[in-house]
Amino acid sequence: MSQAPHRNLPEKTNRIVSLLLSVFFFSVYFWNSIGYTKSFWFLSITIFISVILSYSLWALIHECIHGNFSNSRNESHLAGRILCILFGTPYQVAKTAHLMHHKFNRQEGDRIEYLEKNGRSIAIQKGIYYFKLFQGTYFLEVIGGFLLSLPLSFSVPLAEKYFSRLPVQKAFFKQIQKQEIVKELRIDSFLILLLYGSAFYLSGPLVWVLGFVLILRGGIVSFLDHSYHYGNGIEDRNSATNLSLPSILSCLFLNFNYHRVHHRFPGCSWDRLPAQFANSGDTMNRSLFSQCWNQFGGLLEIPESISEKSETS
């Protein structure tokens, strides 16, 4: 088994959390088949809990992406694949997209809240902004997984023609369309289709529960992920905000709210982010709730100095 340099990672905790999340979401997906209560209020509470834990699931996948799940690269990779199948998006899509985010953070294509001089009208850019804000991160990765599973003879020309205008897009497709990655991606896409196809088929009258779980999952993952960068500096890959949260939520989100710390130290596991925050003398910018509200401010103008630099380059 391939081993990464040994670090003090919370491996046992990560395994327990991944098991608990797997049991919970399998129970939700196959609620009707298992025969749990069909009380509307109980189901509503379950949906609410699933929304919160969907972000916990994404945060644990995020640990796998950065190799912080385990000291074994193989274990981190396998755990990431399994959790992503449960999440509904292929691991390679989530991993590649996230690593491109770190590499191209705050460049065009990775700053959805800024008006770009790209030939699109303000109305269209607003529509794209709110779609990405409320569903985009999750929805695009789910759909992208299936499209990228198609034969390369189809997907490569399609990507080159319509989705490779920016450096971040070119880098994403260059990585994701490697033969060995596409092979893995196709297997995971099939397993996702099998899992969710079975869940929807067996849901019966409770199909609305699974539908709400997935829609609200897309909402919380997309909305919170963009909040850490809304209105931040341009063309600085470490530009992010630390957002305060009640301790219980911060723990449930695996300290994802220490986001600037994470960008500066991506190899720092979730359990050590608060200590790293204190040791580096960093500060909280504002609360996560107020930052989420700020996102409803919509599109922002790019600072003139950056805009002029882009035009002359």
C-alpha positions as CSV (number, residue, x, y, z in Angstrom):
1,M,0.0,0.0,0.0
2,S,1.3,3.4,-1.0
3,Q,2.2,5.5,2.1
4,A,2.3,9.3,2.4
5,P,4.8,10.8,4.9
6,H,3.4,10.1,8.4
7,R,1.4,12.9,9.9
8,N,-0.7,13.3,13.0
9,L,-4.0,12.8,11.3
10,P,-7.3,11.9,13.0
11,E,-7.6,8.7,11.1
12,K,-9.7,6.8,13.6
13,T,-12.1,9.7,13.9
14,N,-12.4,10.1,10.1
15,R,-13.2,6.4,9.7
16,I,-15.9,6.5,12.4
17,V,-17.4,9.7,10.9
18,S,-17.4,8.2,7.4
19,L,-19.1,5.1,8.7
20,L,-21.8,7.0,10.6
21,L,-22.5,9.3,7.6
22,S,-22.7,6.3,5.3
23,V,-25.2,4.5,7.6
24,F,-27.3,7.7,8.0
25,F,-27.5,8.4,4.3
26,F,-28.2,4.9,3.2
27,S,-31.0,4.9,5.7
28,V,-32.4,8.1,4.2
29,Y,-32.0,6.9,0.6
30,F,-33.8,3.6,1.3
31,W,-36.2,4.9,4.0
32,N,-39.3,3.4,2.4
33,S,-37.7,0.0,1.9
34,I,-36.4,-0.2,5.5
35,G,-39.9,0.6,6.8
36,Y,-39.2,3.5,9.1
37,T,-42.0,5.8,10.2
38,K,-43.6,7.9,7.5
39,S,-44.7,10.7,9.8
40,F,-44.4,14.0,7.9
41,W,-42.9,15.8,10.8
42,F,-40.3,13.1,11.5
43,L,-39.4,13.0,7.8
44,S,-39.1,16.8,7.8
45,I,-36.7,16.7,10.7
46,T,-34.7,14.0,8.9
47,I,-34.5,16.1,5.8
48,F,-33.2,19.0,7.8
49,I,-30.6,16.9,9.5
50,S,-29.6,15.5,6.1
51,V,-28.9,19.0,4.9
52,I,-26.5,19.7,7.7
53,L,-24.8,16.3,7.4
54,S,-24.5,16.7,3.6
55,Y,-22.0,19.5,4.3
56,S,-20.3,17.2,6.8
57,L,-20.1,14.6,4.1
58,W,-18.6,17.2,1.6
59,A,-16.1,18.3,4.3
60,L,-14.9,14.8,4.8
61,I,-14.6,14.3,1.0
62,H,-12.5,17.5,1.0
63,E,-10.2,15.9,3.6
64,C,-9.7,12.9,1.2
65,I,-9.0,15.3,-1.7
66,H,-6.1,16.9,0.2
67,G,-4.8,13.6,1.5
68,N,-5.8,14.4,5.1
69,F,-8.1,11.5,5.6
70,S,-5.4,9.0,6.2
71,N,-1.6,8.6,6.0
72,S,-2.3,6.0,3.4
73,R,-2.8,7.6,0.0
74,N,-4.7,4.5,-1.1
75,E,-7.1,4.7,1.9
76,S,-7.7,8.4,1.3
77,H,-8.4,7.8,-2.3
78,L,-10.7,4.8,-1.7
79,A,-12.6,6.6,1.1
80,G,-13.0,9.6,-1.2
81,R,-14.5,7.5,-4.0
82,I,-16.9,5.7,-1.7
83,L,-18.0,8.9,0.0
84,C,-18.4,10.6,-3.3
85,I,-20.6,7.8,-4.6
86,L,-22.8,8.4,-1.6
87,F,-22.6,12.1,-2.2
88,G,-23.7,11.7,-5.9
89,T,-20.7,13.0,-7.8
90,P,-17.6,11.1,-9.0
91,Y,-14.5,11.6,-6.9
92,Q,-12.3,12.5,-9.8
93,V,-14.6,15.3,-10.8
94,A,-14.8,16.7,-7.2
95,K,-11.1,16.3,-6.7
96,T,-10.0,17.9,-10.0
97,A,-12.4,20.8,-9.7
98,H,-11.3,21.5,-6.1
99,L,-7.6,21.4,-6.9
100,M,-8.2,23.7,-9.8
101,H,-10.0,26.0,-7.4
102,H,-6.8,26.2,-5.2
103,K,-4.6,26.7,-8.2
104,F,-6.7,29.4,-9.9
105,N,-8.4,30.9,-6.9
106,R,-9.8,34.4,-7.6
107,Q,-8.9,34.3,-11.3
108,E,-11.6,34.6,-14.0
109,G,-13.7,31.4,-14.0
110,D,-13.2,31.1,-10.2
111,R,-14.8,34.3,-8.9
112,I,-18.5,34.0,-9.7
113,E,-19.5,37.2,-8.0
114,Y,-17.6,39.6,-10.2
115,L,-18.8,41.2,-13.5
116,E,-16.5,40.1,-16.2
117,K,-15.9,41.8,-19.5
118,N,-16.5,38.6,-21.5
119,G,-19.2,39.7,-23.9
120,R,-22.1,38.4,-21.8
121,S,-24.8,40.8,-20.8
122,I,-25.2,41.7,-17.1
123,A,-28.6,39.9,-17.0
124,I,-27.0,36.7,-18.2
125,Q,-24.1,37.0,-15.7
126,K,-26.6,37.6,-12.9
127,G,-28.5,34.4,-13.9
128,I,-25.3,32.4,-14.0
129,Y,-24.2,33.9,-10.6
130,Y,-27.5,32.9,-8.8
131,F,-27.6,29.5,-10.4
132,K,-24.0,28.7,-9.3
133,L,-24.7,30.3,-5.9
134,F,-27.7,28.1,-5.1
135,Q,-27.0,24.8,-7.0
136,G,-24.0,25.2,-9.3
137,T,-21.2,23.6,-7.4
138,Y,-23.1,20.4,-6.8
139,F,-25.2,20.2,-9.9
140,L,-22.4,20.9,-12.4
141,E,-20.2,18.2,-10.8
142,V,-23.1,15.6,-10.9
143,I,-24.0,16.4,-14.5
144,G,-20.3,16.8,-15.5
145,G,-19.5,13.3,-14.1
146,F,-21.9,11.7,-16.6
147,L,-20.9,13.8,-19.5
148,L,-17.2,13.2,-18.9
149,S,-18.0,9.4,-18.8
150,L,-18.9,9.6,-22.5
151,P,-16.4,8.5,-25.2
152,L,-13.4,10.8,-25.4
153,S,-14.0,11.2,-29.1
154,F,-17.2,13.1,-28.1
155,S,-16.3,14.8,-24.8
156,V,-12.8,16.2,-25.8
157,P,-14.0,18.1,-28.9
158,L,-17.1,19.3,-26.9
159,A,-14.9,20.6,-24.1
160,E,-12.5,22.3,-26.4
161,K,-15.2,24.0,-28.4
162,Y,-17.5,25.2,-25.6
163,F,-15.8,25.0,-22.2
164,S,-12.1,25.8,-22.6
165,R,-11.9,29.5,-23.0
166,L,-10.2,30.2,-19.6
167,P,-6.9,28.8,-18.1
168,V,-8.8,27.1,-15.2
169,Q,-11.1,25.4,-17.7
170,K,-8.3,24.2,-19.9
171,A,-6.3,22.9,-16.9
172,F,-9.4,21.1,-15.6
173,F,-10.1,19.2,-18.8
174,K,-6.5,18.4,-19.4
175,Q,-6.4,16.6,-16.1
176,I,-9.9,15.0,-16.0
177,Q,-9.7,13.6,-19.6
178,K,-6.6,11.4,-18.9
179,Q,-7.4,7.8,-19.8
180,E,-6.8,6.3,-16.4
181,I,-9.0,9.0,-14.7
182,V,-11.8,8.6,-17.2
183,K,-11.8,4.8,-16.6
184,E,-12.2,5.4,-12.8
185,L,-14.8,8.1,-13.4
186,R,-16.9,5.8,-15.6
187,I,-17.0,3.1,-12.9
188,D,-18.0,5.6,-10.2
189,S,-20.6,7.2,-12.4
190,F,-22.2,3.8,-13.0
191,L,-22.2,3.0,-9.3
192,I,-23.8,6.4,-8.6
193,L,-26.5,5.7,-11.2
194,L,-27.1,2.3,-9.7
195,L,-27.3,3.6,-6.1
196,Y,-29.6,6.5,-6.9
197,G,-31.6,4.7,-9.5
198,S,-32.4,2.0,-6.9
199,A,-33.1,4.5,-4.3
200,F,-35.6,6.4,-6.4
201,Y,-37.2,3.2,-7.7
202,L,-37.7,1.9,-4.2
203,S,-38.8,5.2,-2.7
204,G,-42.4,4.7,-3.7
205,P,-44.6,7.5,-2.1
206,L,-41.5,8.9,-0.3
207,V,-39.7,9.8,-3.5
208,W,-40.2,13.5,-2.5
209,V,-37.9,12.9,0.5
210,L,-35.0,11.9,-1.7
211,G,-35.7,14.7,-4.1
212,F,-35.7,17.3,-1.3
213,V,-32.5,15.8,0.2
214,L,-30.6,16.2,-3.1
215,I,-31.9,19.7,-4.0
216,L,-31.1,21.0,-0.5
217,R,-27.7,19.3,-0.6
218,G,-26.9,21.2,-3.7
219,G,-28.1,24.3,-2.1
220,I,-26.0,24.2,1.1
221,V,-22.9,22.9,-0.6
222,S,-22.9,25.5,-3.3
223,F,-24.1,28.4,-1.1
224,L,-21.6,27.9,1.7
225,D,-18.7,27.1,-0.6
226,H,-19.0,30.4,-2.4
227,S,-19.5,32.3,0.9
228,Y,-15.8,31.9,1.9
229,H,-14.7,33.9,-1.1
230,Y,-17.5,36.4,-1.8
231,G,-16.1,39.9,-2.3
232,N,-12.5,38.8,-1.6
233,G,-9.3,40.0,-3.3
234,I,-8.7,39.2,-7.0
235,E,-6.0,37.0,-8.4
236,D,-4.7,35.9,-5.0
237,R,-4.8,32.1,-4.6
238,N,-4.8,32.4,-0.8
239,S,-7.7,35.0,-0.8
240,A,-10.4,33.6,1.5
241,T,-12.3,34.5,4.7
242,N,-12.3,32.9,8.1
243,L,-16.0,32.9,9.2
244,S,-17.1,32.4,12.8
245,L,-19.6,29.7,13.7
246,P,-21.0,28.3,16.9
247,S,-18.7,25.5,18.0
248,I,-21.2,22.7,17.3
249,L,-21.6,23.8,13.7
250,S,-17.9,24.4,13.2
251,C,-17.3,20.8,14.4
252,L,-20.1,19.4,12.2
253,F,-18.6,21.2,9.2
254,L,-15.1,19.9,10.1
255,N,-13.8,23.5,10.7
256,F,-14.4,24.4,7.1
257,N,-15.1,27.9,8.3
258,Y,-11.4,28.4,9.0
259,H,-11.1,28.8,5.2
260,R,-8.2,31.2,4.8
261,V,-6.2,29.0,7.1
262,H,-7.0,26.1,4.9
263,H,-5.9,27.9,1.7
264,R,-2.7,28.9,3.3
265,F,-2.1,25.4,4.8
266,P,-4.0,22.9,2.7
267,G,-2.1,20.0,4.3
268,C,-3.4,20.9,7.7
269,S,-6.1,18.4,8.7
270,W,-9.5,19.6,9.9
271,D,-8.9,18.9,13.6
272,R,-5.7,21.1,13.7
273,L,-7.2,24.1,11.8
274,P,-8.2,26.0,15.0
275,A,-4.7,25.6,16.5
276,Q,-3.1,26.7,13.2
277,F,-5.5,29.7,13.2
278,A,-4.2,30.7,16.6
279,N,-0.6,30.0,15.9
280,S,-0.5,32.0,12.7
281,G,-2.1,35.0,14.4
282,D,-5.1,35.0,12.0
283,T,-8.5,36.5,12.7
284,M,-12.1,35.9,11.9
285,N,-13.5,38.3,9.3
286,R,-17.2,38.0,10.2
287,S,-19.8,35.4,11.0
288,L,-20.7,32.8,8.4
289,F,-24.4,33.9,8.6
290,S,-23.6,37.6,7.8
291,Q,-21.4,36.5,4.9
292,C,-24.1,34.3,3.6
293,W,-26.5,37.3,3.7
294,N,-23.9,39.4,1.9
295,Q,-24.0,37.1,-1.1
296,F,-27.5,38.3,-1.9
297,G,-25.8,41.6,-2.8
298,G,-25.2,40.0,-6.1
299,L,-22.6,40.9,-8.7
300,L,-19.7,43.2,-7.9
301,E,-17.6,45.4,-10.0
302,I,-14.0,44.3,-10.6
303,P,-11.5,46.9,-9.1
304,E,-10.3,49.2,-11.9
305,S,-6.6,48.4,-11.4
306,I,-7.4,44.7,-12.0
307,S,-9.7,45.4,-14.9
308,E,-7.1,47.6,-16.7
309,K,-4.5,45.0,-16.1
310,S,-6.7,42.3,-17.7
311,E,-7.4,44.5,-20.7
312,T,-3.7,45.2,-21.4
313,S,-2.6,41.6,-20.9
